[in-house]
């Protein structure tokens, strides 16, 4: 049988890794796919041939549309990232009847509904395993391995850069900016690092996971997103004293009123396996009604781990080239006509427990005033710590954990607490999840 011809868009960190894995493991890959898979064409504005094994056998140009429009190419692999021209290139490839493999989480989260509809109409596949958690096969697991289950919730550490920063702050007390610079130098961070630290990258990935888990259209615009740039070392320390770790989690949960879709720093009990996922590693915890909790762990970024997922998709697509399009695994795990209109809940309607830290005057009645306001709003205190004042200091930190409360109630209570003369500045609040 003729080899399957791949056109690679991008020869950067992931594109270069994909090329190298396809070359290095060619024989093993052909045994799995049933056919040889070769990169015949690539497009890259700038690239270094050093380190790209056998790149001289590939026609490399700088026009990505020329690759997409080349009639010889069977599978277009989009690894340039960003929204545009990635969207136009992918839609053009689909219009040309080509299958597409992409690692582009931003593209799928924002334009996936349009892209999958176009692919469905044209009878081609758009595969995107590498878009979430790099080399961890979480998309295949959700779409196929867990297909028997009613998925209840997912909680994931799905941004390696953010996890690296929080881990270094906890273990070494390092400064936020300093750790971010190191993550950038290691090639993990997004081109715009605010995507990592403000949770946008994680929100792209969570949006995709929620669609696959619950069979709902992609709704990135409804994802609540809060970053880690306001986490202070003292919060990491207090969390530890309560027996918790702070992780930047993406959480999506099916409730009777709708789907929760939220990315934010979160206290989780230190004894949970996922609380011990450190550095740039990713982990996704999925709760299915039949299987119970399952945890998927591995490298969420980097050249070869991401290439591992991209090449797995290329093999999958190759295996299905001769199958009837109606009988392929649906893009979003559920048949396109079976997507649900279950709403995504506004964050104000979400229930979580909270960690609160406030700076208060060290005098009688302060604690009573604070706890009185919480009680008026139906908020129950689970645990509390007040530190001794430093020598000569008039203010002390008051740190507490609350029981679960509706977000809008917590906001109202905090507004009243912050208005007290005896409370200085804003109250720091971080959500708490037990992940049971
Ligand atoms: N910037 C991302 C991360 C890369 O740090 O996880 C992988 O999507």
Boltz pocket constraint, residues with backbone or C-beta under 6 A from the ligand:
constraints:
  - pocket:
      binder: B
      contacts: [[A, 130], [A, 131], [A, 133], [A, 134], [A, 158], [A, 159], [A, 160], [A, 161], [A, 162], [A, 188], [A, 189], [A, 190], [A, 196], [A, 201], [A, 280], [A, 300], [A, 301], [A, 302]]
      max_distance: 6.0
